[in-house]
Amino acid sequence: MVVLVLTGALVLVGGGCVCVVWAARGGPRWVRAVSAATLAAGELVRGSKGSGRRGSGGDDSGD
């Protein structure tokens, strides 16, 4: 069961990445919508990654 959930998550992430690349090359409207959702989810994950863990030795230089 866990393998199925992880496989499904991997397929969604891979599909999102494909849509981001396709949208950058001028894909259809639905691809741009999926791309925007993927990028927004990535920003949410990036923002939540460091909350409450400042100064734990991680390099947060903002590159």
PDB file of N, CA, C, O and CB in Angstrom:
ATOM      1  N   MET A   1       0.825  -1.204   0.000  1.00  0.00           N
ATOM      2  CA  MET A   1       0.000   0.000   0.000  1.00  0.00           C
ATOM      3  C   MET A   1       0.863   1.259   0.000  1.00  0.00           C
ATOM      4  O   MET A   1       0.593   2.210  -0.733  1.00  0.00           O
ATOM      5  CB  MET A   1      -0.935   0.003   1.210  1.00  0.00           C
ATOM      6  N   VAL A   2       1.909   1.250   0.837  1.00  0.00           N
ATOM      7  CA  VAL A   2       2.797   2.410   0.912  1.00  0.00           C
ATOM      8  C   VAL A   2       3.515   2.606  -0.425  1.00  0.00           C
ATOM      9  O   VAL A   2       3.741   3.736  -0.857  1.00  0.00           O
ATOM     10  CB  VAL A   2       3.826   2.242   2.061  1.00  0.00           C
ATOM     11  N   VAL A   3       3.868   1.506  -1.067  1.00  0.00           N
ATOM     12  CA  VAL A   3       4.544   1.589  -2.359  1.00  0.00           C
ATOM     13  C   VAL A   3       3.636   2.247  -3.392  1.00  0.00           C
ATOM     14  O   VAL A   3       4.102   3.035  -4.215  1.00  0.00           O
ATOM     15  CB  VAL A   3       4.975   0.190  -2.839  1.00  0.00           C
ATOM     16  N   LEU A   4       2.351   1.932  -3.355  1.00  0.00           N
ATOM     17  CA  LEU A   4       1.404   2.553  -4.279  1.00  0.00           C
ATOM     18  C   LEU A   4       1.302   4.048  -4.053  1.00  0.00           C
ATOM     19  O   LEU A   4       1.279   4.815  -5.016  1.00  0.00           O
ATOM     20  CB  LEU A   4       0.034   1.917  -4.138  1.00  0.00           C
ATOM     21  N   VAL A   5       1.240   4.477  -2.809  1.00  0.00           N
ATOM     22  CA  VAL A   5       1.149   5.902  -2.490  1.00  0.00           C
ATOM     23  C   VAL A   5       2.405   6.627  -2.948  1.00  0.00           C
ATOM     24  O   VAL A   5       2.317   7.696  -3.552  1.00  0.00           O
ATOM     25  CB  VAL A   5       0.933   6.111  -0.979  1.00  0.00           C
ATOM     26  N   LEU A   6       3.572   6.061  -2.669  1.00  0.00           N
ATOM     27  CA  LEU A   6       4.823   6.684  -3.083  1.00  0.00           C
ATOM     28  C   LEU A   6       4.962   6.718  -4.611  1.00  0.00           C
ATOM     29  O   LEU A   6       5.473   7.691  -5.166  1.00  0.00           O
ATOM     30  CB  LEU A   6       6.005   5.939  -2.466  1.00  0.00           C
ATOM     31  N   THR A   7       4.515   5.672  -5.277  1.00  0.00           N
ATOM     32  CA  THR A   7       4.549   5.654  -6.735  1.00  0.00           C
ATOM     33  C   THR A   7       3.625   6.723  -7.310  1.00  0.00           C
ATOM     34  O   THR A   7       3.981   7.410  -8.268  1.00  0.00           O
ATOM     35  CB  THR A   7       4.151   4.269  -7.264  1.00  0.00           C
ATOM     36  N   GLY A   8       2.455   6.859  -6.730  1.00  0.00           N
ATOM     37  CA  GLY A   8       1.521   7.898  -7.170  1.00  0.00           C
ATOM     38  C   GLY A   8       2.094   9.294  -6.973  1.00  0.00           C
ATOM     39  O   GLY A   8       1.946  10.154  -7.841  1.00  0.00           O
ATOM     40  N   ALA A   9       2.748   9.524  -5.838  1.00  0.00           N
ATOM     41  CA  ALA A   9       3.366  10.829  -5.586  1.00  0.00           C
ATOM     42  C   ALA A   9       4.485  11.094  -6.591  1.00  0.00           C
ATOM     43  O   ALA A   9       4.632  12.215  -7.077  1.00  0.00           O
ATOM     44  CB  ALA A   9       3.914  10.901  -4.145  1.00  0.00           C
ATOM     45  N   LEU A  10       5.263  10.078  -6.898  1.00  0.00           N
ATOM     46  CA  LEU A  10       6.350  10.225  -7.863  1.00  0.00           C
ATOM     47  C   LEU A  10       5.814  10.547  -9.256  1.00  0.00           C
ATOM     48  O   LEU A  10       6.390  11.371  -9.967  1.00  0.00           O
ATOM     49  CB  LEU A  10       7.196   8.951  -7.909  1.00  0.00           C
ATOM     50  N   VAL A  11       4.728   9.909  -9.645  1.00  0.00           N
ATOM     51  CA  VAL A  11       4.117  10.177 -10.944  1.00  0.00           C
ATOM     52  C   VAL A  11       3.594  11.612 -11.000  1.00  0.00           C
ATOM     53  O   VAL A  11       3.750  12.285 -12.019  1.00  0.00           O
ATOM     54  CB  VAL A  11       2.975   9.177 -11.222  1.00  0.00           C
ATOM     55  N   LEU A  12       2.978  12.084  -9.923  1.00  0.00           N
ATOM     56  CA  LEU A  12       2.472  13.461  -9.894  1.00  0.00           C
ATOM     57  C   LEU A  12       3.608  14.474  -9.983  1.00  0.00           C
ATOM     58  O   LEU A  12       3.502  15.463 -10.708  1.00  0.00           O
ATOM     59  CB  LEU A  12       1.660  13.702  -8.621  1.00  0.00           C
ATOM     60  N   VAL A  13       4.678  14.237  -9.259  1.00  0.00           N
ATOM     61  CA  VAL A  13       5.823  15.151  -9.297  1.00  0.00           C
ATOM     62  C   VAL A  13       6.444  15.159 -10.692  1.00  0.00           C
ATOM     63  O   VAL A  13       6.751  16.222 -11.232  1.00  0.00           O
ATOM     64  CB  VAL A  13       6.881  14.748  -8.239  1.00  0.00           C
ATOM     65  N   GLY A  14       6.624  13.995 -11.264  1.00  0.00           N
ATOM     66  CA  GLY A  14       7.186  13.916 -12.607  1.00  0.00           C
ATOM     67  C   GLY A  14       6.307  14.607 -13.638  1.00  0.00           C
ATOM     68  O   GLY A  14       6.801  15.315 -14.516  1.00  0.00           O
ATOM     69  N   GLY A  15       5.010  14.397 -13.527  1.00  0.00           N
ATOM     70  CA  GLY A  15       4.085  15.063 -14.445  1.00  0.00           C
ATOM     71  C   GLY A  15       4.103  16.572 -14.288  1.00  0.00           C
ATOM     72  O   GLY A  15       4.011  17.309 -15.269  1.00  0.00           O
ATOM     73  N   GLY A  16       4.222  17.028 -13.048  1.00  0.00           N
ATOM     74  CA  GLY A  16       4.314  18.468 -12.810  1.00  0.00           C
ATOM     75  C   GLY A  16       5.561  19.060 -13.426  1.00  0.00           C
ATOM     76  O   GLY A  16       5.515  20.143 -14.010  1.00  0.00           O
ATOM     77  N   CYS A  17       6.666  18.365 -13.303  1.00  0.00           N
ATOM     78  CA  CYS A  17       7.923  18.847 -13.900  1.00  0.00           C
ATOM     79  C   CYS A  17       7.820  18.900 -15.418  1.00  0.00           C
ATOM     80  O   CYS A  17       8.295  19.850 -16.039  1.00  0.00           O
ATOM     81  CB  CYS A  17       9.101  17.945 -13.487  1.00  0.00           C
ATOM     82  N   VAL A  18       7.205  17.890 -16.019  1.00  0.00           N
ATOM     83  CA  VAL A  18       7.012  17.886 -17.468  1.00  0.00           C
ATOM     84  C   VAL A  18       6.145  19.072 -17.879  1.00  0.00           C
ATOM     85  O   VAL A  18       6.420  19.715 -18.892  1.00  0.00           O
ATOM     86  CB  VAL A  18       6.370  16.557 -17.934  1.00  0.00           C
ATOM     87  N   CYS A  19       5.110  19.366 -17.111  1.00  0.00           N
ATOM     88  CA  CYS A  19       4.235  20.490 -17.446  1.00  0.00           C
ATOM     89  C   CYS A  19       4.952  21.828 -17.316  1.00  0.00           C
ATOM     90  O   CYS A  19       4.695  22.742 -18.100  1.00  0.00           O
ATOM     91  CB  CYS A  19       3.002  20.479 -16.555  1.00  0.00           C
ATOM     92  N   VAL A  20       5.843  21.959 -16.345  1.00  0.00           N
ATOM     93  CA  VAL A  20       6.600  23.203 -16.202  1.00  0.00           C
ATOM     94  C   VAL A  20       7.469  23.430 -17.438  1.00  0.00           C
ATOM     95  O   VAL A  20       7.515  24.539 -17.971  1.00  0.00           O
ATOM     96  CB  VAL A  20       7.476  23.168 -14.923  1.00  0.00           C
ATOM     97  N   VAL A  21       8.152  22.390 -17.892  1.00  0.00           N
ATOM     98  CA  VAL A  21       9.003  22.518 -19.072  1.00  0.00           C
ATOM     99  C   VAL A  21       8.163  22.788 -20.313  1.00  0.00           C
ATOM    100  O   VAL A  21       8.522  23.628 -21.138  1.00  0.00           O
ATOM    101  CB  VAL A  21       9.848  21.251 -19.269  1.00  0.00           C
ATOM    102  N   TRP A  22       7.060  22.088 -20.445  1.00  0.00           N
ATOM    103  CA  TRP A  22       6.193  22.260 -21.604  1.00  0.00           C
ATOM    104  C   TRP A  22       5.599  23.664 -21.633  1.00  0.00           C
ATOM    105  O   TRP A  22       5.519  24.282 -22.695  1.00  0.00           O
ATOM    106  CB  TRP A  22       5.078  21.212 -21.596  1.00  0.00           C
ATOM    107  N   ALA A  23       5.182  24.168 -20.480  1.00  0.00           N
ATOM    108  CA  ALA A  23       4.608  25.515 -20.410  1.00  0.00           C
ATOM    109  C   ALA A  23       5.651  26.567 -20.753  1.00  0.00           C
ATOM    110  O   ALA A  23       5.323  27.587 -21.358  1.00  0.00           O
ATOM    111  CB  ALA A  23       4.030  25.783 -19.013  1.00  0.00           C
ATOM    112  N   ALA A  24       6.900  26.335 -20.377  1.00  0.00           N
ATOM    113  CA  ALA A  24       7.961  27.281 -20.712  1.00  0.00           C
ATOM    114  C   ALA A  24       8.165  27.359 -22.223  1.00  0.00           C
ATOM    115  O   ALA A  24       8.638  28.372 -22.737  1.00  0.00           O
ATOM    116  CB  ALA A  24       9.271  26.883 -20.021  1.00  0.00           C
ATOM    117  N   ARG A  25       7.817  26.308 -22.917  1.00  0.00           N
ATOM    118  CA  ARG A  25       7.954  26.293 -24.379  1.00  0.00           C
ATOM    119  C   ARG A  25       6.659  26.664 -25.077  1.00  0.00           C
ATOM    120  O   ARG A  25       6.566  26.570 -26.301  1.00  0.00           O
ATOM    121  CB  ARG A  25       8.409  24.926 -24.849  1.00  0.00           C
ATOM    122  N   GLY A  26       5.649  27.090 -24.307  1.00  0.00           N
ATOM    123  CA  GLY A  26       4.401  27.556 -24.913  1.00  0.00           C
ATOM    124  C   GLY A  26       3.357  26.484 -25.102  1.00  0.00           C
ATOM    125  O   GLY A  26       2.843  26.318 -26.208  1.00  0.00           O
ATOM    126  N   GLY A  27       3.033  25.759 -24.066  1.00  0.00           N
ATOM    127  CA  GLY A  27       2.031  24.705 -24.152  1.00  0.00           C
ATOM    128  C   GLY A  27       0.614  25.244 -24.075  1.00  0.00           C
ATOM    129  O   GLY A  27       0.414  26.455 -23.987  1.00  0.00           O
ATOM    130  N   PRO A  28      -0.367  24.359 -24.107  1.00  0.00           N
ATOM    131  CA  PRO A  28      -1.773  24.770 -24.014  1.00  0.00           C
ATOM    132  C   PRO A  28      -2.113  25.340 -22.635  1.00  0.00           C
ATOM    133  O   PRO A  28      -1.308  25.275 -21.706  1.00  0.00           O
ATOM    134  CB  PRO A  28      -2.689  23.583 -24.321  1.00  0.00           C
ATOM    135  N   ARG A  29      -3.303  25.889 -22.524  1.00  0.00           N
ATOM    136  CA  ARG A  29      -3.724  26.573 -21.308  1.00  0.00           C
ATOM    137  C   ARG A  29      -3.719  25.642 -20.093  1.00  0.00           C
ATOM    138  O   ARG A  29      -3.308  26.058 -19.011  1.00  0.00           O
ATOM    139  CB  ARG A  29      -5.109  27.164 -21.502  1.00  0.00           C
ATOM    140  N   TRP A  30      -4.165  24.398 -20.246  1.00  0.00           N
ATOM    141  CA  TRP A  30      -4.214  23.494 -19.089  1.00  0.00           C
ATOM    142  C   TRP A  30      -2.814  23.158 -18.596  1.00  0.00           C
ATOM    143  O   TRP A  30      -2.611  22.933 -17.403  1.00  0.00           O
ATOM    144  CB  TRP A  30      -4.966  22.205 -19.445  1.00  0.00           C
ATOM    145  N   VAL A  31      -1.847  23.123 -19.509  1.00  0.00           N
ATOM    146  CA  VAL A  31      -0.466  22.851 -19.102  1.00  0.00           C
ATOM    147  C   VAL A  31       0.076  24.018 -18.288  1.00  0.00           C
ATOM    148  O   VAL A  31       0.782  23.821 -17.300  1.00  0.00           O
ATOM    149  CB  VAL A  31       0.430  22.593 -20.336  1.00  0.00           C
ATOM    150  N   ARG A  32      -0.261  25.243 -18.712  1.00  0.00           N
ATOM    151  CA  ARG A  32       0.181  26.412 -17.952  1.00  0.00           C
ATOM    152  C   ARG A  32      -0.458  26.452 -16.577  1.00  0.00           C
ATOM    153  O   ARG A  32       0.172  26.904 -15.621  1.00  0.00           O
ATOM    154  CB  ARG A  32      -0.140  27.691 -18.708  1.00  0.00           C
ATOM    155  N   ALA A  33      -1.709  25.985 -16.457  1.00  0.00           N
ATOM    156  CA  ALA A  33      -2.374  25.944 -15.153  1.00  0.00           C
ATOM    157  C   ALA A  33      -1.713  24.913 -14.233  1.00  0.00           C
ATOM    158  O   ALA A  33      -1.486  25.183 -13.054  1.00  0.00           O
ATOM    159  CB  ALA A  33      -3.870  25.619 -15.325  1.00  0.00           C
ATOM    160  N   VAL A  34      -1.408  23.743 -14.772  1.00  0.00           N
ATOM    161  CA  VAL A  34      -0.735  22.709 -13.979  1.00  0.00           C
ATOM    162  C   VAL A  34       0.662  23.181 -13.594  1.00  0.00           C
ATOM    163  O   VAL A  34       1.131  22.918 -12.487  1.00  0.00           O
ATOM    164  CB  VAL A  34      -0.657  21.373 -14.764  1.00  0.00           C
ATOM    165  N   SER A  35       1.320  23.875 -14.511  1.00  0.00           N
ATOM    166  CA  SER A  35       2.653  24.404 -14.238  1.00  0.00           C
ATOM    167  C   SER A  35       2.610  25.427 -13.102  1.00  0.00           C
ATOM    168  O   SER A  35       3.455  25.402 -12.207  1.00  0.00           O
ATOM    169  CB  SER A  35       3.244  25.041 -15.505  1.00  0.00           C
ATOM    170  N   ALA A  36       1.635  26.316 -13.142  1.00  0.00           N
ATOM    171  CA  ALA A  36       1.509  27.319 -12.080  1.00  0.00           C
ATOM    172  C   ALA A  36       1.236  26.654 -10.730  1.00  0.00           C
ATOM    173  O   ALA A  36       1.781  27.072  -9.709  1.00  0.00           O
ATOM    174  CB  ALA A  36       0.384  28.318 -12.415  1.00  0.00           C
ATOM    175  N   ALA A  37       0.393  25.620 -10.728  1.00  0.00           N
ATOM    176  CA  ALA A  37       0.103  24.908  -9.485  1.00  0.00           C
ATOM    177  C   ALA A  37       1.350  24.186  -8.968  1.00  0.00           C
ATOM    178  O   ALA A  37       1.598  24.154  -7.763  1.00  0.00           O
ATOM    179  CB  ALA A  37      -1.045  23.904  -9.698  1.00  0.00           C
ATOM    180  N   THR A  38       2.124  23.614  -9.872  1.00  0.00           N
ATOM    181  CA  THR A  38       3.349  22.916  -9.479  1.00  0.00           C
ATOM    182  C   THR A  38       4.357  23.882  -8.880  1.00  0.00           C
ATOM    183  O   THR A  38       4.963  23.592  -7.848  1.00  0.00           O
ATOM    184  CB  THR A  38       3.964  22.194 -10.679  1.00  0.00           C
ATOM    185  N   LEU A  39       4.540  25.034  -9.528  1.00  0.00           N
ATOM    186  CA  LEU A  39       5.480  26.022  -9.015  1.00  0.00           C
ATOM    187  C   LEU A  39       5.025  26.594  -7.676  1.00  0.00           C
ATOM    188  O   LEU A  39       5.849  26.850  -6.799  1.00  0.00           O
ATOM    189  CB  LEU A  39       5.660  27.144 -10.023  1.00  0.00           C
ATOM    190  N   ALA A  40       3.713  26.797  -7.513  1.00  0.00           N
ATOM    191  CA  ALA A  40       3.194  27.293  -6.241  1.00  0.00           C
ATOM    192  C   ALA A  40       3.404  26.264  -5.130  1.00  0.00           C
ATOM    193  O   ALA A  40       3.764  26.626  -4.010  1.00  0.00           O
ATOM    194  CB  ALA A  40       1.700  27.639  -6.369  1.00  0.00           C
ATOM    195  N   ALA A  41       3.184  24.992  -5.433  1.00  0.00           N
ATOM    196  CA  ALA A  41       3.412  23.944  -4.439  1.00  0.00           C
ATOM    197  C   ALA A  41       4.888  23.883  -4.060  1.00  0.00           C
ATOM    198  O   ALA A  41       5.228  23.678  -2.895  1.00  0.00           O
ATOM    199  CB  ALA A  41       2.940  22.578  -4.972  1.00  0.00           C
ATOM    200  N   GLY A  42       5.755  24.060  -5.040  1.00  0.00           N
ATOM    201  CA  GLY A  42       7.190  24.075  -4.755  1.00  0.00           C
ATOM    202  C   GLY A  42       7.584  25.222  -3.846  1.00  0.00           C
ATOM    203  O   GLY A  42       8.419  25.056  -2.957  1.00  0.00           O
ATOM    204  N   GLU A  43       6.983  26.392  -4.066  1.00  0.00           N
ATOM    205  CA  GLU A  43       7.264  27.537  -3.193  1.00  0.00           C
ATOM    206  C   GLU A  43       6.757  27.278  -1.778  1.00  0.00           C
ATOM    207  O   GLU A  43       7.414  27.656  -0.808  1.00  0.00           O
ATOM    208  CB  GLU A  43       6.622  28.818  -3.758  1.00  0.00           C
ATOM    209  N   LEU A  44       5.603  26.642  -1.650  1.00  0.00           N
ATOM    210  CA  LEU A  44       5.085  26.312  -0.320  1.00  0.00           C
ATOM    211  C   LEU A  44       6.013  25.346   0.403  1.00  0.00           C
ATOM    212  O   LEU A  44       6.289  25.512   1.591  1.00  0.00           O
ATOM    213  CB  LEU A  44       3.679  25.709  -0.426  1.00  0.00           C
ATOM    214  N   VAL A  45       6.487  24.345  -0.310  1.00  0.00           N
ATOM    215  CA  VAL A  45       7.396  23.377   0.304  1.00  0.00           C
ATOM    216  C   VAL A  45       8.699  24.054   0.689  1.00  0.00           C
ATOM    217  O   VAL A  45       9.244  23.800   1.763  1.00  0.00           O
ATOM    218  CB  VAL A  45       7.668  22.198  -0.649  1.00  0.00           C
ATOM    219  N   ARG A  46       9.196  24.911  -0.182  1.00  0.00           N
ATOM    220  CA  ARG A  46      10.450  25.615   0.110  1.00  0.00           C
ATOM    221  C   ARG A  46      10.286  26.530   1.323  1.00  0.00           C
ATOM    222  O   ARG A  46      11.194  26.631   2.148  1.00  0.00           O
ATOM    223  CB  ARG A  46      10.907  26.434  -1.116  1.00  0.00           C
ATOM    224  N   GLY A  47       9.144  27.192   1.435  1.00  0.00           N
ATOM    225  CA  GLY A  47       8.907  28.087   2.558  1.00  0.00           C
ATOM    226  C   GLY A  47       8.730  27.351   3.870  1.00  0.00           C
ATOM    227  O   GLY A  47       9.145  27.846   4.918  1.00  0.00           O
ATOM    228  N   SER A  48       8.120  26.175   3.830  1.00  0.00           N
ATOM    229  CA  SER A  48       7.882  25.429   5.063  1.00  0.00           C
ATOM    230  C   SER A  48       9.098  24.625   5.489  1.00  0.00           C
ATOM    231  O   SER A  48       9.172  24.159   6.626  1.00  0.00           O
ATOM    232  CB  SER A  48       6.698  24.508   4.893  1.00  0.00           C
ATOM    233  N   LYS A  49      10.053  24.461   4.578  1.00  0.00           N
ATOM    234  CA  LYS A  49      11.229  23.644   4.878  1.00  0.00           C
ATOM    235  C   LYS A  49      12.044  24.216   6.021  1.00  0.00           C
ATOM    236  O   LYS A  49      12.516  23.464   6.873  1.00  0.00           O
ATOM    237  CB  LYS A  49      12.101  23.511   3.651  1.00  0.00           C
ATOM    238  N   GLY A  50      12.220  25.524   6.059  1.00  0.00           N
ATOM    239  CA  GLY A  50      13.102  26.115   7.042  1.00  0.00           C
ATOM    240  C   GLY A  50      12.393  26.728   8.234  1.00  0.00           C
ATOM    241  O   GLY A  50      13.063  27.274   9.110  1.00  0.00           O
ATOM    242  N   SER A  51      11.080  26.666   8.314  1.00  0.00           N
ATOM    243  CA  SER A  51      10.379  27.331   9.405  1.00  0.00           C
ATOM    244  C   SER A  51      10.678  26.656  10.734  1.00  0.00           C
ATOM    245  O   SER A  51      10.482  25.451  10.894  1.00  0.00           O
ATOM    246  CB  SER A  51       8.876  27.341   9.146  1.00  0.00           C
ATOM    247  N   GLY A  52      11.150  27.446  11.676  1.00  0.00           N
ATOM    248  CA  GLY A  52      11.450  26.931  13.000  1.00  0.00           C
ATOM    249  C   GLY A  52      12.787  26.225  13.116  1.00  0.00           C
ATOM    250  O   GLY A  52      13.119  25.724  14.191  1.00  0.00           O
ATOM    251  N   ARG A  53      13.554  26.170  12.058  1.00  0.00           N
ATOM    252  CA  ARG A  53      14.813  25.439  12.095  1.00  0.00           C
ATOM    253  C   ARG A  53      15.981  26.350  11.721  1.00  0.00           C
ATOM    254  O   ARG A  53      17.007  25.872  11.237  1.00  0.00           O
ATOM    255  CB  ARG A  53      14.758  24.231  11.152  1.00  0.00           C
ATOM    256  N   ARG A  54      15.837  27.634  11.937  1.00  0.00           N
ATOM    257  CA  ARG A  54      16.918  28.561  11.641  1.00  0.00           C
ATOM    258  C   ARG A  54      18.079  28.327  12.594  1.00  0.00           C
ATOM    259  O   ARG A  54      17.869  28.060  13.777  1.00  0.00           O
ATOM    260  CB  ARG A  54      16.430  30.014  11.730  1.00  0.00           C
ATOM    261  N   GLY A  55      19.275  28.424  12.098  1.00  0.00           N
ATOM    262  CA  GLY A  55      20.435  28.259  12.945  1.00  0.00           C
ATOM    263  C   GLY A  55      20.775  26.815  13.270  1.00  0.00           C
ATOM    264  O   GLY A  55      21.533  26.548  14.203  1.00  0.00           O
ATOM    265  N   SER A  56      20.222  25.884  12.509  1.00  0.00           N
ATOM    266  CA  SER A  56      20.492  24.478  12.790  1.00  0.00           C
ATOM    267  C   SER A  56      21.689  23.975  11.980  1.00  0.00           C
ATOM    268  O   SER A  56      21.904  22.769  11.857  1.00  0.00           O
ATOM    269  CB  SER A  56      19.253  23.628  12.487  1.00  0.00           C
ATOM    270  N   GLY A  57      22.466  24.917  11.429  1.00  0.00           N
ATOM    271  CA  GLY A  57      23.635  24.515  10.674  1.00  0.00           C
ATOM    272  C   GLY A  57      23.428  24.501   9.185  1.00  0.00           C
ATOM    273  O   GLY A  57      24.375  24.274   8.432  1.00  0.00           O
ATOM    274  N   GLY A  58      22.192  24.743   8.731  1.00  0.00           N
ATOM    275  CA  GLY A  58      21.932  24.780   7.305  1.00  0.00           C
ATOM    276  C   GLY A  58      22.364  26.097   6.699  1.00  0.00           C
ATOM    277  O   GLY A  58      22.273  27.141   7.345  1.00  0.00           O
ATOM    278  N   ASP A  59      22.834  26.057   5.464  1.00  0.00           N
ATOM    279  CA  ASP A  59      23.281  27.261   4.787  1.00  0.00           C
ATOM    280  C   ASP A  59      22.089  27.872   4.067  1.00  0.00           C
ATOM    281  O   ASP A  59      21.641  27.332   3.056  1.00  0.00           O
ATOM    282  CB  ASP A  59      24.441  26.958   3.796  1.00  0.00           C
ATOM    283  N   ASP A  60      21.573  28.974   4.561  1.00  0.00           N
ATOM    284  CA  ASP A  60      20.414  29.638   4.016  1.00  0.00           C
ATOM    285  C   ASP A  60      20.827  30.951   3.380  1.00  0.00           C
ATOM    286  O   ASP A  60      20.352  32.013   3.783  1.00  0.00           O
ATOM    287  CB  ASP A  60      19.361  29.865   5.096  1.00  0.00           C
ATOM    288  N   SER A  61      21.711  30.890   2.388  1.00  0.00           N
ATOM    289  CA  SER A  61      22.260  32.113   1.799  1.00  0.00           C
ATOM    290  C   SER A  61      21.330  32.754   0.787  1.00  0.00           C
ATOM    291  O   SER A  61      21.571  33.891   0.381  1.00  0.00           O
ATOM    292  CB  SER A  61      23.575  31.819   1.144  1.00  0.00           C
ATOM    293  N   GLY A  62      20.264  32.060   0.358  1.00  0.00           N
ATOM    294  CA  GLY A  62      19.297  32.619  -0.566  1.00  0.00           C
ATOM    295  C   GLY A  62      19.752  32.638  -2.012  1.00  0.00           C
ATOM    296  O   GLY A  62      19.361  33.537  -2.757  1.00  0.00           O
ATOM    297  N   ASP A  63      20.547  31.700  -2.428  1.00  0.00           N
ATOM    298  CA  ASP A  63      21.033  31.657  -3.812  1.00  0.00           C
ATOM    299  C   ASP A  63      19.889  31.441  -4.757  1.00  0.00           C
ATOM    300  O   ASP A  63      20.093  31.375  -5.969  1.00  0.00           O
ATOM    301  CB  ASP A  63      22.079  30.560  -3.996  1.00  0.00           C
TER     302      ASP A  63
END
